[in-house]
Amino acid sequence: MIIDAHQHFWQYDPEQHDWINDQMQVLQKDFLPPALAAIYEEQGIDGCVAVQADQSEQETAFLVQLAREYDFIKGVVGWTDFCSPELPRRLEAYAKMPEVKGFRHIVQAEPDPRFLLREDFRNGIRHLAAYSFTYDILVYPHQLDAVLDFVRLFPNQAFIIDHLAKPYIKEGDFSGWANLMRTIAASPNVYCKLSGMITEADWKNWQYENFLPYLDLVFEVFGTDRLVFGSDWPVCLVAGRYPQVKEIIEKYLEPFPESERKKVWALNAIEFYGLGKV
């Protein structure tokens, strides 16, 4: 069994998706479930978690509706305003939607490197555990200092770091990212997604070996109990095809026992997001 724990859908709109620049022309179109279903059938993927790409509640509603229409979408990571006084009421509503497993804010785009530690944002995060909602942490390495303080504040909240915190693979930077990830991983409530690596490498010239130091580190500090596979489709298409993304993890996992491979490919994602019967 394989669960793709990180992918996106959108109906392309140049204003709404203004982060898709001219270097990403391959992404300037609609990406909807039928296209992904064909890839999943070819690649032997059993289901996925659809993650928000736009910061609006309309986006969350869009993903929930897709999950209701397509059985292979096993869960949704949506968006809601954590700084709003209406947050408790909104979470009550989302708790009645079994498709919604957790939430994410695009913290990587916030100019304040310590955005996660804003009082109004922290007050919002405090409400999640009561509903067993997860939280996806999307940051760059320069924000990891704040991530460390953030996860320590909420030892009972389930967190998952998207895309290995986007290490600067193209530049070969490693030690600063590695030291902080090692310390963050000491918090047992924090998981990490094996996703988004090829888009942080040289899009045209990356090789499998470029990723080994980063994979070695996260496997060392998170172990096979807290790592999950994610494709980051369709964003990954700027640097490679879906089978290439999957092959990186396949190759790395070859020496591992089958029981450990099963955790990374599916079991950890099922447990973390509470996907139930898949």
C-alpha positions, -999 to +999 in steps of 0.1 A: +000+000+000+012+035-008-004+068+004+007+100-012+005+123+019+011+156+000-004+168-033-025+196-046-054+204-069-064+237-084-084+253-112-057+277-124-063+314-120-034+338-126-044+362-098-052+335-072-021+315-081+003+344-085+031+324-069+032+303-102+057+325-121+068+322-157+096+298-147+067+274-137+047+275-169+041+238-167+019+246-136-002+273-153-032+251-160-059+231-141-048+201-121-078+180-110-084+144-097-089+126-130-053+134-141-039+123-108-060+091-107-044+080-140-009+085-125-019+066-094-032+037-113+001+035-132+023+039-101+003+018-077-008+046-054-037+037-031-048+071-019-037+106-010-040+136+012-050+168-006-032+199+008-043+235+005-025+257-020-046+288-015-052+306+018-090+308+018-119+288+032-131+285-004-100+264-010-109+241+019-145+237+007-131+229-028-109+202-015-136+187+007-160+185-022-133+167-043-128+143-015-165+135-014-165+129-052-132+109-055-127+080-031-089+080-035-087+114-017-085+100+018-081+133+037-078+171+033-054+196+049-072+228+046-068+264+056-086+286+081-077+319+098-059+310+130-058+346+141-096+351+138-118+354+169-142+332+149-117+303+149-135+281+176-167+283+156-150+274+124-133+244+139-166+232+153-179+233+118-149+215+103-150+189+130-183+177+114-165+171+081-147+138+083-127+147+052-108+175+070-078+160+089-058+191+096-048+226+085-018+245+071-008+281+068+018+292+041+043+304+067+072+303+042+056+334+026+054+354+058+080+382+060+084+377+098+107+347+103+091+342+137+055+344+125+047+310+141+053+326+175+028+355+171+005+355+201-027+355+180-014+326+158-004+306+189-037+311+205-053+297+174-031+266+173-041+258+209-076+249+197-066+221+173-058+193+197-093+193+211-106+182+177-076+159+169-067+181+140-031+180+127-010+209+116+014+210+086+044+232+091+055+248+058+087+268+063+122+275+049+153+267+069+157+303+081+124+298+100+134+267+118+145+285+149+109+296+153+097+261+145+118+247+174+102+271+199+068+266+184+067+228+186+080+229+222+050+251+232+025+224+220+037+190+231+003+174+226-003+188+191+004+166+161+028+184+137+043+174+104+071+193+086+064+197+049+092+190+023+119+185+049+116+222+057+129+229+021+167+226+026+188+245+002+198+214-018+208+233-050+233+253-030+245+223-010+238+241+024+234+214+050+248+220+085+225+248+098+194+230+085+206+197+099+214+209+134+179+225+138+161+195+123+179+172+147+168+193+176+132+196+164+130+159+158+136+153+196+099+163+200+081+131+195+049+148+183+067+161+151+067+141+119+083+149+086+073+145+049+097+131+024+084+155-003+094+185-023+131+177-026+135+179-064+121+214-064+148+226-040+175+211-062+187+221-096+155+216-116+174+207-148+204+188-134+195+171-101+208+136-094+198+110-068+230+116-049+221+152-042+194+141-018+214+115+002+227+138+030+193+152+036+176+118+036+203+103+058+197+130+083+159+128+085+160+090+087+185+092+115+166+118+136+129+110+128+133+072+122+109+052+101+081+058+126+077+095+118+084+099+081+058+098+053+060+098+016+046+128-004+049+136-041+041+174-040+023+168-073+018+189-095+044+213-081+071+186-086+065+188-123+087+219-126+117+196-119+106+160-128+079+135-134+059+117-107+077+083-112+111+101-107+099+115-073+087+081-062+118+064-074+140+085-051+123+071-021+120+036-036+158+035-041+166+049-007+143+024+011+157-007-007+179-018+022+152-014+048+131-043+061+097-046+045+080-036+078+099-003+079+091+004+042+054-001+049+055+026+076+070+052+053+049+044+023+015+043+041+011+033+077+026+065+092+004+087+071-027+067+080-018+070+117-008+107+116-038+119+096-063+094+111-073+082+076-091+052+090-098+024+066-079+029+033 
